[in-house]
């Protein structure tokens, strides 16, 4: 959608602003449905215009006010950073306006104030769409404030650095600031292979993937993001993402047509069992997401088995389950009852199979080792 950004004019547009704000709902704001008196109070308090505030209409090609951007704390530009408030009319949400608006205001602020080093914005923990917009525009999560939004919701702060904006790169946050646990996230190096393999084996040993053992690290035909978490020279975590050069070359079809585009497949994600529950996996994922932004990936895809703790972790990071099928392991007599060999003297004793039929309950009842393998997607843009 073609958009333009026009300064709000007060007092000339006071009535228009009041009508615009009171005639819709803003579910992720502290006051989701302000009254006329409240909006007039905000205008009188000067939160829309003045030396510390600027407000812009987001205009469609037909000159309809489809959104509103309010910049504030502008007096902090010299020794701090401005914040912003973004509102989009209900009828126009989910059409990419948020991304265009944040890209525009980022460029506007950095171009207007040469001394400005960073820009920040906040959103609620349940506003997944806005979090995606931040990430798509190169913003990085810098803060998590518990029970901050009206004492009921956690608030998240995202920010972008001028140097990242100018170079179209993303610098991840070094979340670990415990000096007793100074692990760091860095790119994988070939010399890491032996430790990488040991870390992966140990991480999977008490999971449904306990026998999924590699003797050498995978290599990828497409561009990849390969990171490790290191502590005192030891690899304690890892993540590998193969990034599509062309849509559909690596990943499954998108869950909805509007998510068409390049995606990234998480082939490996593991944390050494001695270092679980310390934020290592989350830090690896956040660092990988930051590196994925310049590649313009629409989503990340991961497949995992039915370990409850693993499924909860993916869901806590914002992944959503899309589909599943079944991994079936057959041994001994189970193999004999399922297949036969066409080669005299050859008797299969172990078999691994995929089941994609409609009678999973019967498969689970018939065979001793059956795992549901589920696809999880994380939307990035």
N, C-alpha and C positions, 0 to 999 in steps of 0.2 A: 504494500500500500504506500502510495506517495504521500509524504507528510511535510508540513511546514511548521515552524515554531515561532509564534507571534507573542510579543510581550503583553501581559495583562495591563490594562489601563484603568487605574482607579483615580477618582471615584466614578468615571464615566461608565465603567462596566460592573459597578457594584451589584445592581439588580440581577444582571446575567450571572455573575459569580454565585450569588446566593441561590438562585434557582438551580444552577448546574450542580452545586454541591448537595442541596437538599432533596433533589429529585432522583437520586440513585443511592445504592448502598455500597459501602466501602468495607468489606468484611475483614480485612486484615489491618485496619486502622483502630486506634484506641477508641474512637467514637465512630462506629460504623454507619450511623444515620444521624448526622447533625441537624439541629433545628435551625430555623431562620435566625433566631436570637443568638445562637452560638456562633454562626458564621459572621453575623454583623459584629459580634464581639471580637472575633479574630481579625476582622478588617480594621476595627478601631485600634486594636493592639499593634497593628502594623506588621503582621506576620507574612504578608504577601508582597509588599513593596517597601522600598526605603534603602538606606545604606547597607543594611545587613541582610536584606531579602530581595530576591527577584523571582517573578512568576511568569510562566509562559504557557499559553494555550498550545495544545497539540492539535493542529488543523488537518483535516482530510483534504483530498483533492477537490471536494465539493464545498470546502470552507465550513465544515461542521466541526464543533469543538468535541473531539473524541477523547481528549485527555488533558491533563494539567501537570506541569512540572513546577515545583516550588524549590528554589535554592535558598539555603539559609546558612547562618554563621559565616557570611562572606567577610565580615570584619576580622575573621581569624586567618585570612589568606596569608598574611605576612609571617605568622609564627604558628599556624595550625592548619586546618583544612576545613572546607565547606562540606555540608551534608545536603541531601535532597529528599524530597517527598514526591512520589509519582502516583498519579491516579489515572485510571483508564475506565471509561464508561463500560458498563456490563455488556452491552451489545457489541463491543469491539475488542473484548478480551480474547486471547488465544489466536490473534492474527498477526503476531510479530511486532506490534506497535511498541511494546515495552523494550524490546531489544533496540529498535531504531531510536527510541527516545533516550535511552541510556548512552548509546553511542554518540548521539548528538550533544547531550549535555556534557559528556566527558570532553569532547573536542572543544566545545564552547568555553568551558572553564579553563582548560589548559592553554587555549589560544588567547583568552582574554587576560589571564593573570600569569605572566611569565615566571613569577616567583613561586607559583604554586607547585608543590612537589607531590601531593596526593589528594585523592577525592574519596569520600566514604559514603556509604549508605547502609541503612539497617532494614531488616525485615523480620517477620515472625518465623519461628521454627516450622510452622505448618504451612507457610506460603511457599510451596515447592516451585510454583511457576516463577516467582521473583528470584528465587535462588538460581534457577536455570538461566534467567536473564543475566544476572550478575556474572555467572561463570562464562556465558557466551560472549560477554563484553570484556573479558580479561580481568575481571575483579576476582580477588582472592579472599576467602573467609579469614578474618583476623580475630574475631571475638565471638564468644558465646556467653550471653548473659542470662543466667537462670532466673525464671519468674520475674522478668523485667517488664514485660508488656502488660500493664495493668495488674501486675502481681499474679497473673494467670498463665502467661505464656513465656517461653524462652525467646529472647531476641538474639538475632545473628547480625554481626557487622561484617560487611565486605568493603574492600578498598582496592584502588588501583594506583600504582606509582607512575609518575611522569616517565621515568626511564623505561618502564615496561611498555607504556602506551606508545612511546616514540619508536621503540625497537620491535614492537609487536611480539613481545615475549611475555612470559608469566613467571614471576619469582615466587616459589612456594614459601609458606611460612614454616619456620623451624619450630614446630609445636613443642618439642621436648626441651624444657628449660630446667629439668632436674639435673643438677650437676653430678649427682650420684649415678645418673643413668644417661650419660651424654651420647646416646646413639644418634646417628645422622643418616639421612637419606642421600644416596648418591647413585650415579649410573653404574650398571653392571660392567665389570671388566672380565676379559677371558681368564685372568688369573684367579677369579672368584669361583670357577666352575666346581671344584671339589667341595668347597664349603656350601655353595648353592645347593648341590645335590644332597648333602647331609642335612641341611636345614629343611629342605622339602620333605625328605623321608621322615624325619622326626616330627615335623608338623602334621603329617598325614597318618602317623602311626596309630593314633587313637580315634581315627575317623573312619567313615565308610570307604575311604580311599586308601586304606592301610597297605594294600598290596599293589598300589599304582606307583611302582618304583622306576625311576629313570637311572640309566647308567651314564648318560651324558646329557648335557643341557640342550634343549631344543634351539634351532635356528629358524628364522622366519624369512619367507620369500618377499614379504611386504615391509614397509617401514614399521618400526617397533619402538615401544617404550619399555625399557628393561631397567628396573631400579632394584636396589637392595638397601636394607637397613643394616648399618654396621655399628657394633659396639666393641670398642677395644680390639679392633682387628678381626672380630668374629661376625659372620653374617647371621643376623637374627630374624630377618624377614626378607621377602622378595615379592615382586610383581612383574609380570610380563603381559604386555598388551600388543597384539598385532593389529596394525591400523590399515584399513582398506585404502588402496590407491583408487579403486573404482567401487561404487556401491554394489554390494552383493558378492564381491570376490572372496570374502572371508566369513562374514556373519550371516545369520538367518535373515529372512525378509522382515521388515519392520512390522510391529504390531498394528500400526495404522498407516494408511498411505501418506498422511501429513508428515510422517517421520522418515520419508524417503531421503536417502543421502548416505554419505560414508559413515561407517561405524567402526568400533574397535572391539576385538575379542580378547577378553581376559583369559589367557591360557593357563597362567599360574599365579596364585596368590596364596602366600603361606607365611606363618609366623612361628618361630621356634617355640615349643611348648613352655620353656622357662621364661618367656617374655610376653605371654599373652596378657590381655586385659590392662595393657599399659599404653595403648594408643598407637602401637606400631603399625598395625594393619590400616587403620584410618589415615595415618600420616603417609603411608605408601600410596594409598588410593588418592588422597588429596594432591600429592605431588604429581602423580600420573595424570590426573585430570588437568592440572595446570599446564603440563607439557602437551596435552592433547588439544588444548584450545587453538593454537596456531594451525593445527592440521584440519580444523573445521569438521570435526567428528560430530555427528548428531546425537550419538548415544554410545554407551558401552554395553556389551553383552557378556554374561557369565553363565556357565552351566555348573551346577553343583548337586551333590546327592543329599539325602534326607537326614543330615545331622542337624538337630534342632538348633544348636548354638550357632552354627554357620548360617542357617536360614535367618535367624534373628539378626545376625550381624549385617547381612546384606540389606535386609529391610530397614535397619536403623540408619544405613547410609543413604537411603532414598531409592534403592532398587525396587522394582515391582516385578512380581512373578507374571510370566507371559504364557508359558506352556510347559508341559512335561511329558516324559515317557518313562520306560522302566529298563533298568539294567538287571539282567538275570544271569546268575552264576549256577552252572550245573556241574555236579560231581558224581563219579561212580555210577550207581544205578539210575540216578536222575538223567544222566546222559543217555544211557541205554534205552530208557523209556521215551526219550524225545527224538533221537536220531539214530540212524544206522550207517555203518561205513560201507562204501562200495568197493573198498580195497581189501582183499582177503588178508587176514592176519593183522590188520590195523584196527585197533579198538580205542576210540577217543575216551579219555578219562576225565577231562576237564573241558568245559565249554562256557564261553561268555557270549551272551546274546542281547539284542535289543527287542523289547516288546512294545509295540505301538497299537495294540488291539484295544477292544472295548471291555475285556473281561479281566481287569487287573487283579480283582479279588481272587479269582480262580488261580491265577499265576502265583500270587503270594501264598496261597494255601498249598499249592503243589510243590513249590521249590523252596528250599531252606534259606537261600540268600537272594533277596530281591531288594533293589533300591529304586526309589523314585528319583529320577534325574530331572531337575527343573531349570528352566531358563529364566534368568533375571536380567532386566534391562534397567540401566540408569540413563535418563534423558539428560543430555548436556545442553542442547540448544532447543 
